[in-house]
Amino acid sequence: MIPVKNITTSNIECSHCQACCCRMDVMIISDTGVPDKHIAVDEWGSETMLKLDDGWCSAVDRNTYLCTIYENRPWICREFEMGSDECKEEFNVVKWV
């Protein structure tokens, strides 16, 4: 008999994934109170979360991997659900980089 594994089970938790999703490009599409120092504006006036030279969102604390503006984070960050298909995809991409 061949043992069957439940491949849908995930051990992804925000507390140990090192904020993989915080390397993604995040457009600011609504006013949630993101501080200006964390906003980048492109040549067409579109706003995104500022990324630093290391590729991480400027609002992520590099020691704890926690969002320093959690209460004012963009709408996209609020909708990005831990363990969702998008989360798993990003986790696997960053894990192997």
N, C-alpha and C positions, 0 to 999 in steps of 0.2 A: 504494500500500500504506500502511496506517495503522500507525505504529510502536506496538508494545506495550510497556508498562512493567510491571515487576514491582512491583505495589502492596503486596506482602506484605513487602518488604524494609524494615527499620527502621534508622534511625540513632540510635536511643535508646540512650544509655549513661548510667549513673549519674554519670559524671564531668562531664557537661555538661548534664544536664536540670534542674539546680538543685533536686533533691529534691522534685519535684512531689508524690510520694506522701506526703510529710511534712506536707501540708495536710489530709489525710484524717482523719476521726474514727477513732480506734483504741481499741477496747475491750481491756482487759487481762483475758484469760480464763484465764491460767495464771501461775504464779509463775516468772518468769525473772530476777528480781532487779532490776526497774526501781526506781531510787531514789525514795523517797517524794516528793521535791521535784518530780518529773516526773509525778505522779499526781493526777488530778482525781477527786473522788468526788461523784456526783450525790445527789439527795435520797433515792434508794432504795438507796444504798450501792454502786451499780455504779461500777467504776473504769475510767477512760479515760486516755489520755495527755493531759497538760496542754497546752493551746494557749495561746500568748501573744496579746496584743492584735493582733498582725499576722496571726494565723490560722495560724501555723506551730507545729509541735510544739516544745515547750520544750527538747527534747534535741538539736535541730539547731543546729550551729554556723553562724551566719549568714554567716560569711566563707568557709567552705569547703563548706558544704552537706553536711557529713559528720555522721553520728550520733555524739554524744558518749558514748552508752551502748551502742554497737554490740554488745558481748558480752552485755549484759543487756537488749537490746531485746525488746519484746513478741513473742509467737508470731506474730501477724498480720503484723508487719513481716518476720519471718523467712520467711514463706510468700509474701510479695508478690514476684513474680519479675520482674526487669528484662526488658523486651521482651514481657511477657505481654499478653494482650488488655486486662486491667485497667490495666496500666501505660500502654499506648498511649492508652487512653481518658483517663486522668488527665493524661497528658502533653499531649494535644490540648486538653483543657479549660483547663488552666493557661496553655498557650502563647498562647491567644487572649483571655485575660482582661485 
